[in-house]
């Protein structure tokens, strides 16, 4: 219900995170998830820096973003494939349930 008051900011909490030796202040709804994400992003950034030590920070950030996007793409495709298989199995089960029972010759 709209009461004329914007409550969208009231549920958010301030959180300071550190990624790639730089501190950021965020407004988040779920602190635990935000912390996990920050740890993950920092890990990918550090791994990318280890693989490309002579590259500038901006290049490392872009490559890290591409690596994270790649991981997301792979997971989305796994989920899509699972959904297709599940839908197919459900359709087959429905067809089996609709088949008339064979006459019982008693």
DSSP file (Angstrom, degrees, kcal/mol; ACC not computed):
  #  RESIDUE AA STRUCTURE BP1 BP2  ACC     N-H-->O    O-->H-N    N-H-->O    O-->H-N    TCO  KAPPA ALPHA  PHI   PSI    X-CA   Y-CA   Z-CA
    1    1 A X              0   0    0      0, 0.0     2,-0.6     0, 0.0     0, 0.0   0.000 360.0 360.0 360.0 135.2    0.0    0.0    0.0
    2    2 A X        +     0   0    0      1,-0.1     4,-0.1     2,-0.1     0, 0.0  -0.777 360.0 171.2 -90.6 120.9    1.3    3.4   -0.9
    3    3 A X        -     0   0    0     -2,-0.6    -1,-0.1     2,-0.4     3,-0.1   0.209  60.3 -99.1-112.8  13.2    1.1    5.9    2.0
    4    4 A X  S    S+     0   0    0      1,-0.3     2,-0.4     0, 0.0    -2,-0.1   0.412  93.5 108.8  86.3  -3.4    3.1    8.7    0.4
    5    5 A X        -     0   0    0      2,-0.0     2,-1.0     0, 0.0    -2,-0.4  -0.910  68.8-132.3-110.9 133.5    6.3    7.7    2.2
    6    6 A X        +     0   0    0     -2,-0.4     3,-0.4     1,-0.2     4,-0.1  -0.742  29.6 171.3 -85.5 105.7    9.3    6.1    0.4
    7    7 A X    >>  +     0   0    0     -2,-1.0     4,-0.7     1,-0.2     3,-0.7   0.342  50.6 100.2 -94.0   5.5   10.2    3.1    2.6
    8    8 A X  T 34 S+     0   0    0      1,-0.2     3,-0.2     2,-0.2    -1,-0.2   0.795  85.7  43.6 -65.4 -27.9   12.7    1.7    0.0
    9    9 A X  T >4 S+     0   0    0     -3,-0.4     3,-1.0     1,-0.2    -1,-0.2   0.646  96.8  75.7 -90.3 -15.4   15.7    3.1    1.9
   10   10 A X  T <4 S+     0   0    0     -3,-0.7    -1,-0.2     1,-0.3    -2,-0.2   0.788  93.2  51.2 -71.3 -26.5   14.6    2.2    5.4
   11   11 A X  T 3< S+     0   0    0     -4,-0.7     2,-0.3    -3,-0.2    -1,-0.3   0.511  92.6  96.1 -86.9  -4.4   15.5   -1.5    5.0
   12   12 A X    <   -     0   0    0     -3,-1.0     2,-0.3    -4,-0.1    17,-0.2  -0.617  58.0-156.1 -93.1 147.5   19.0   -0.9    3.8
   13   13 A X  E     -A   28   0A   0     15,-3.5    15,-3.0    -2,-0.3     2,-0.3  -0.895  21.5-112.4-120.5 149.1   22.1   -0.9    5.9
   14   14 A X  E     +A   27   0A   0     -2,-0.3     2,-0.4    13,-0.2    13,-0.2  -0.626  38.6 178.5 -78.9 137.2   25.4    0.8    5.5
   15   15 A X  E     -A   26   0A   0     11,-2.5    11,-3.3    -2,-0.3     2,-0.5  -0.997  20.5-148.5-141.9 133.7   28.3   -1.6    4.9
   16   16 A X  E     +A   25   0A   0     -2,-0.4     2,-0.3     9,-0.2     9,-0.2  -0.901  23.3 177.4-102.5 129.7   32.0   -0.9    4.2
   17   17 A X  E     -A   24   0A   0      7,-2.7     7,-3.1    -2,-0.5     2,-0.5  -0.877  21.1-140.3-126.1 160.4   33.7   -3.4    2.0
   18   18 A X  E     +A   23   0A   0     -2,-0.3     2,-0.4     5,-0.2     5,-0.2  -0.982  21.3 173.5-126.0 122.5   37.2   -3.7    0.7
   19   19 A X  E >  S-A   22   0A   0      3,-2.7     3,-1.1    -2,-0.5    20,-0.1  -0.991  71.5 -11.9-130.2 124.1   38.0   -4.8   -2.9
   20   20 A X  T 3  S-     0   0    0     -2,-0.4    -1,-0.1     1,-0.3     3,-0.1   0.907 128.6 -53.1  55.2  47.2   41.4   -4.8   -4.4
   21   21 A X  T 3  S+     0   0    0      1,-0.2     2,-0.4    -3,-0.1    -1,-0.3   0.662 117.4 108.3  64.6  20.6   42.8   -2.6   -1.6
   22   22 A X  E <   -A   19   0A   0     -3,-1.1    -3,-2.7     2,-0.0     2,-0.3  -0.993  62.6-135.9-128.4 135.6   40.1    0.0   -2.0
   23   23 A X  E     -A   18   0A   0     -2,-0.4     2,-0.4    -5,-0.2    -5,-0.2  -0.708  19.9-171.2 -93.7 139.2   37.3    0.6    0.5
   24   24 A X  E     -A   17   0A   0     -7,-3.1    -7,-2.7    -2,-0.3     2,-0.5  -0.973  16.4-142.8-128.1 141.8   33.7    1.2   -0.6
   25   25 A X  E     -A   16   0A   0     -2,-0.4     2,-0.3    -9,-0.2    -9,-0.2  -0.917  28.8-179.2-103.0 127.7   30.6    2.2    1.3
   26   26 A X  E     -A   15   0A   0    -11,-3.3   -11,-2.5    -2,-0.5     2,-0.6  -0.874  30.7-136.1-125.0 155.4   27.5    0.5    0.2
   27   27 A X  E     +A   14   0A   0     -2,-0.3     2,-0.3   -13,-0.2   -13,-0.2  -0.974  40.2 174.9-105.7 119.3   23.8    0.5    1.1
   28   28 A X  E     -A   13   0A   0    -15,-3.0   -15,-3.5    -2,-0.6     3,-0.2  -0.903  39.6-152.6-129.9 153.1   22.7   -3.1    1.2
   29   29 A X  S    S+     0   0    0     -2,-0.3     2,-0.5     1,-0.3    -1,-0.1   0.817  95.9  34.4 -86.7 -36.5   19.6   -5.1    2.1
   30   30 A X     >  -     0   0    0      1,-0.1     4,-2.2   -17,-0.1    -1,-0.3  -0.930  64.4-170.2-125.8 106.6   21.5   -8.2    3.1
   31   31 A X  H  > S+     0   0    0     -2,-0.5     4,-2.6     1,-0.2     5,-0.2   0.887  85.7  54.0 -64.0 -40.8   24.8   -7.7    4.7
   32   32 A X  H  > S+     0   0    0      1,-0.2     4,-2.4     2,-0.2    -1,-0.2   0.923 111.1  44.6 -63.1 -44.9   25.9  -11.4    4.6
   33   33 A X  H  > S+     0   0    0      2,-0.2     4,-2.7     1,-0.2    -1,-0.2   0.921 113.1  51.4 -64.4 -43.2   25.3  -11.7    0.8
   34   34 A X  H  X S+     0   0    0     -4,-2.2     4,-2.3     1,-0.2    -2,-0.2   0.895 110.6  48.9 -62.0 -39.9   27.0   -8.4    0.2
   35   35 A X  H  X S+     0   0    0     -4,-2.6     4,-2.4     2,-0.2    -1,-0.2   0.922 111.4  49.3 -65.1 -43.7   30.0   -9.5    2.2
   36   36 A X  H  X S+     0   0    0     -4,-2.4     4,-2.5     1,-0.2    -2,-0.2   0.913 111.6  49.3 -61.3 -42.5   30.2  -12.8    0.3
   37   37 A X  H  X S+     0   0    0     -4,-2.7     4,-3.0     2,-0.2     5,-0.2   0.915 110.4  50.3 -62.8 -43.0   30.0  -11.0   -3.0
   38   38 A X  H  X S+     0   0    0     -4,-2.3     4,-2.6     1,-0.2    -2,-0.2   0.909 111.0  48.9 -62.5 -41.9   32.7   -8.6   -2.0
   39   39 A X  H  X S+     0   0    0     -4,-2.4     4,-2.4     2,-0.2    -1,-0.2   0.920 113.2  47.8 -62.5 -43.6   35.0  -11.5   -1.0
   40   40 A X  H  X S+     0   0    0     -4,-2.5     4,-2.5     2,-0.2    -2,-0.2   0.936 112.9  46.8 -63.4 -47.6   34.3  -13.3   -4.2
   41   41 A X  H  X S+     0   0    0     -4,-3.0     4,-2.5     1,-0.2    -2,-0.2   0.923 113.0  49.7 -62.1 -43.8   34.9  -10.2   -6.4
   42   42 A X  H  X S+     0   0    0     -4,-2.6     4,-2.8    -5,-0.2    -1,-0.2   0.906 109.8  51.9 -61.3 -41.6   38.1   -9.5   -4.5
   43   43 A X  H  X S+     0   0    0     -4,-2.4     4,-2.6     2,-0.2    -2,-0.2   0.928 111.1  46.5 -60.4 -46.4   39.3  -13.1   -4.9
   44   44 A X  H  X S+     0   0    0     -4,-2.5     4,-2.4     1,-0.2    -1,-0.2   0.904 112.5  50.8 -64.5 -40.3   38.7  -12.9   -8.7
   45   45 A X  H  X S+     0   0    0     -4,-2.5     4,-2.4    -5,-0.2    -2,-0.2   0.931 112.1  46.4 -62.2 -45.2   40.5   -9.6   -8.9
   46   46 A X  H  X S+     0   0    0     -4,-2.8     4,-2.3     2,-0.2    -2,-0.2   0.900 112.3  50.2 -65.5 -40.9   43.5  -11.0   -6.9
   47   47 A X  H  X S+     0   0    0     -4,-2.6     4,-1.8     2,-0.2    -1,-0.2   0.908 111.7  48.8 -62.6 -41.0   43.6  -14.1   -9.1
   48   48 A X  H  X S+     0   0    0     -4,-2.4     4,-2.1     1,-0.2    -2,-0.2   0.904 110.1  51.0 -65.6 -41.0   43.5  -12.0  -12.2
   49   49 A X  H  < S+     0   0    0     -4,-2.4    -1,-0.2     1,-0.2    -2,-0.2   0.900 108.8  51.8 -62.4 -40.2   46.3   -9.8  -10.9
   50   50 A X  H  < S+     0   0    0     -4,-2.3     3,-0.5     1,-0.2    -1,-0.2   0.865 113.4  44.5 -63.7 -35.5   48.4  -12.9  -10.1
   51   51 A X  H  < S+     0   0    0     -4,-1.8    -1,-0.2     1,-0.2    -2,-0.2   0.801 127.5  28.8 -77.8 -29.2   47.9  -14.1  -13.7
   52   52 A X  S >< S+     0   0    0     -4,-2.1     3,-1.7    -5,-0.1    -1,-0.2  -0.538  70.1 161.6-129.5  65.1   48.5  -10.6  -15.3
   53   53 A X  T 3  S+     0   0    0     -3,-0.5    -1,-0.1     1,-0.3    -3,-0.1   0.720  72.8  53.9 -64.4 -22.0   50.9   -8.9  -12.9
   54   54 A X  T 3  S+     0   0    0      2,-0.0    -1,-0.3    -5,-0.0     2,-0.2   0.441  87.7 101.5 -92.6   1.4   52.1   -6.3  -15.4
   55   55 A X  S <  S-     0   0    0     -3,-1.7    -3,-0.1    -6,-0.2     2,-0.0  -0.566  77.2-107.7 -88.4 149.6   48.6   -5.0  -16.3
   56   56 A X     >  -     0   0    0     -2,-0.2     4,-2.2     1,-0.1     3,-0.4  -0.297  33.9-105.7 -69.0 160.0   47.1   -1.8  -14.9
   57   57 A X  H  > S+     0   0    0      1,-0.2     4,-2.7     2,-0.2     5,-0.2   0.849 118.6  56.2 -55.5 -39.3   44.3   -2.0  -12.4
   58   58 A X  H  > S+     0   0    0      2,-0.2     4,-2.2     1,-0.2    -1,-0.2   0.909 108.3  46.9 -63.8 -41.3   41.6   -1.1  -14.9
   59   59 A X  H  > S+     0   0    0     -3,-0.4     4,-2.6     2,-0.2     5,-0.2   0.912 112.0  50.9 -65.0 -42.3   42.6   -3.9  -17.2
   60   60 A X  H  X S+     0   0    0     -4,-2.2     4,-2.6     1,-0.2    -2,-0.2   0.911 110.1  50.6 -60.1 -42.8   42.6   -6.3  -14.3
   61   61 A X  H  X S+     0   0    0     -4,-2.7     4,-2.4     2,-0.2    -2,-0.2   0.906 111.4  47.2 -63.1 -42.4   39.1   -5.1  -13.3
   62   62 A X  H  X S+     0   0    0     -4,-2.2     4,-2.3     2,-0.2    -2,-0.2   0.925 113.5  47.1 -66.8 -44.2   37.7   -5.6  -16.8
   63   63 A X  H  X S+     0   0    0     -4,-2.6     4,-2.2     2,-0.2    -2,-0.2   0.907 112.4  50.7 -64.0 -40.7   39.2   -9.1  -17.1
   64   64 A X  H  X S+     0   0    0     -4,-2.6     4,-2.5    -5,-0.2    -2,-0.2   0.911 109.6  50.8 -62.5 -42.2   37.9  -10.0  -13.7
   65   65 A X  H  X S+     0   0    0     -4,-2.4     4,-2.8     1,-0.2    -2,-0.2   0.910 109.8  49.8 -60.8 -42.6   34.4   -8.8  -14.7
   66   66 A X  H  X S+     0   0    0     -4,-2.3     4,-2.3     2,-0.2    -1,-0.2   0.890 110.1  50.6 -64.1 -38.8   34.6  -10.9  -17.8
   67   67 A X  H  X S+     0   0    0     -4,-2.2     4,-2.2     2,-0.2    -2,-0.2   0.913 112.4  46.4 -64.7 -42.2   35.6  -13.9  -15.7
   68   68 A X  H  X S+     0   0    0     -4,-2.5     4,-2.4     2,-0.2    -2,-0.2   0.914 112.6  50.1 -65.5 -42.9   32.7  -13.3  -13.3
   69   69 A X  H  X S+     0   0    0     -4,-2.8     4,-2.7     2,-0.2    -2,-0.2   0.887 109.2  52.5 -62.6 -38.6   30.3  -12.8  -16.2
   70   70 A X  H  X S+     0   0    0     -4,-2.3     4,-2.5     2,-0.2    -2,-0.2   0.932 108.9  49.2 -62.0 -46.4   31.6  -16.1  -17.8
   71   71 A X  H  X S+     0   0    0     -4,-2.2     4,-2.3     1,-0.2    -2,-0.2   0.918 112.4  48.4 -59.2 -43.5   30.9  -18.0  -14.6
   72   72 A X  H  X S+     0   0    0     -4,-2.4     4,-2.8     2,-0.2    -2,-0.2   0.918 110.1  51.9 -62.1 -44.1   27.4  -16.5  -14.4
   73   73 A X  H  X S+     0   0    0     -4,-2.7     4,-2.1     1,-0.2    -2,-0.2   0.908 109.8  49.1 -59.0 -44.4   26.8  -17.4  -18.1
   74   74 A X  H  X S+     0   0    0     -4,-2.5     4,-2.2     2,-0.2    -1,-0.2   0.924 112.9  47.2 -62.6 -45.1   27.8  -21.0  -17.4
   75   75 A X  H  X S+     0   0    0     -4,-2.3     4,-2.5     1,-0.2    -2,-0.2   0.895 110.7  51.4 -65.6 -40.3   25.6  -21.3  -14.3
   76   76 A X  H  X S+     0   0    0     -4,-2.8     4,-2.6     1,-0.2    -1,-0.2   0.897 110.5  49.2 -63.4 -38.9   22.6  -19.7  -16.2
   77   77 A X  H  X S+     0   0    0     -4,-2.1     4,-2.6     2,-0.2    -2,-0.2   0.883 109.9  51.0 -68.4 -37.7   23.1  -22.3  -19.0
   78   78 A X  H  X S+     0   0    0     -4,-2.2     4,-2.5     2,-0.2    -2,-0.2   0.933 112.5  47.1 -61.4 -44.6   23.2  -25.1  -16.5
   79   79 A X  H  X S+     0   0    0     -4,-2.5     4,-2.4     2,-0.2    -2,-0.2   0.904 111.6  50.5 -63.6 -42.2   20.0  -23.9  -15.0
   80   80 A X  H  X S+     0   0    0     -4,-2.6     4,-2.3     2,-0.2    -1,-0.2   0.916 111.3  48.3 -62.3 -43.9   18.4  -23.5  -18.4
   81   81 A X  H  X S+     0   0    0     -4,-2.6     4,-2.4     2,-0.2    -2,-0.2   0.904 111.4  50.1 -63.9 -42.1   19.4  -27.0  -19.3
   82   82 A X  H  X S+     0   0    0     -4,-2.5     4,-2.8     1,-0.2    -2,-0.2   0.913 110.2  50.6 -61.3 -42.9   18.0  -28.4  -16.1
   83   83 A X  H  X S+     0   0    0     -4,-2.4     4,-2.6     2,-0.2    -2,-0.2   0.899 109.9  50.0 -62.9 -41.8   14.8  -26.5  -16.6
   84   84 A X  H  X S+     0   0    0     -4,-2.3     4,-2.2     2,-0.2    -1,-0.2   0.931 113.2  45.9 -62.3 -46.1   14.4  -28.0  -20.1
   85   85 A X  H  X S+     0   0    0     -4,-2.4     4,-2.3     2,-0.2    -2,-0.2   0.913 113.6  48.8 -64.6 -42.5   15.0  -31.5  -18.8
   86   86 A X  H  X S+     0   0    0     -4,-2.8     4,-2.4     2,-0.2    -2,-0.2   0.919 111.4  49.4 -63.7 -43.7   12.6  -31.1  -15.9
   87   87 A X  H  X S+     0   0    0     -4,-2.6     4,-2.3     1,-0.2    -1,-0.2   0.906 110.6  51.0 -61.7 -41.9    9.9  -29.7  -18.1
   88   88 A X  H  X S+     0   0    0     -4,-2.2     4,-2.1     1,-0.2    -2,-0.2   0.913 110.6  48.4 -62.4 -43.5   10.4  -32.6  -20.6
   89   89 A X  H  X S+     0   0    0     -4,-2.3     4,-2.4     2,-0.2    -2,-0.2   0.892 110.1  51.8 -65.5 -39.2   10.1  -35.2  -17.8
   90   90 A X  H  X S+     0   0    0     -4,-2.4     4,-2.5     2,-0.2    -1,-0.2   0.917 108.9  50.8 -63.2 -42.7    7.0  -33.5  -16.4
   91   91 A X  H  X S+     0   0    0     -4,-2.3     4,-2.2     1,-0.2    -2,-0.2   0.911 110.7  49.2 -60.6 -42.3    5.3  -33.6  -19.8
   92   92 A X  H  X S+     0   0    0     -4,-2.1     4,-2.3     2,-0.2    -2,-0.2   0.898 110.7  49.9 -65.3 -40.2    6.1  -37.3  -20.2
   93   93 A X  H  X S+     0   0    0     -4,-2.4     4,-2.3     2,-0.2    -2,-0.2   0.919 109.7  51.2 -63.9 -42.9    4.7  -38.0  -16.7
   94   94 A X  H  X S+     0   0    0     -4,-2.5     4,-1.5     1,-0.2    -2,-0.2   0.901 109.8  50.4 -61.0 -40.8    1.5  -36.1  -17.6
   95   95 A X  H  X S+     0   0    0     -4,-2.2     4,-1.1     1,-0.2    -1,-0.2   0.911 109.9  50.1 -63.7 -41.7    1.2  -38.1  -20.8
   96   96 A X  H  < S+     0   0    0     -4,-2.3     3,-0.4     1,-0.2    -1,-0.2   0.883 109.9  50.9 -63.8 -37.7    1.6  -41.4  -18.9
   97   97 A X  H  < S+     0   0    0     -4,-2.3    -1,-0.2     1,-0.2    -2,-0.2   0.794 109.3  51.4 -70.2 -27.6   -1.0  -40.3  -16.4
   98   98 A X  H  < S+     0   0    0     -4,-1.5    -1,-0.2    -5,-0.2    -2,-0.2   0.673  83.5 107.6 -83.2 -18.1   -3.5  -39.5  -19.2
   99   99 A X  S  < S-     0   0    0     -4,-1.1     2,-0.1    -3,-0.4     3,-0.1  -0.383  80.4-111.1 -62.9 134.5   -3.1  -42.9  -20.9
  100  100 A X        -     0   0    0      1,-0.1    -1,-0.1    -2,-0.1    -2,-0.1  -0.401  34.9-107.5 -66.5 141.5   -6.2  -45.0  -20.4
  101  101 A X        -     0   0    0      1,-0.1    -1,-0.1    -2,-0.1     2,-0.1  -0.401  39.0-103.2 -67.0 145.4   -5.6  -48.0  -18.2
  102  102 A X        -     0   0    0      1,-0.1    -1,-0.1    -2,-0.1     2,-0.0  -0.425  45.9 -94.2 -69.2 144.4   -5.6  -51.3  -20.1
  103  103 A X        -     0   0    0     -2,-0.1     2,-0.8     1,-0.1    -1,-0.1  -0.336  32.9-131.9 -60.8 134.8   -8.7  -53.2  -19.7
  104  104 A X        -     0   0    0     -3,-0.1     2,-2.6     1,-0.1    -1,-0.1  -0.816  13.0-146.0 -91.4 110.4   -8.6  -55.7  -16.9
  105  105 A X              0   0    0     -2,-0.8    -1,-0.1     1,-0.2    -2,-0.0  -0.353 360.0 360.0 -77.1  65.8   -9.8  -59.1  -18.3
  106  106 A X              0   0    0     -2,-2.6    -1,-0.2     0, 0.0    -3,-0.0   0.469 360.0 360.0-103.1 360.0  -11.5  -60.3  -15.1
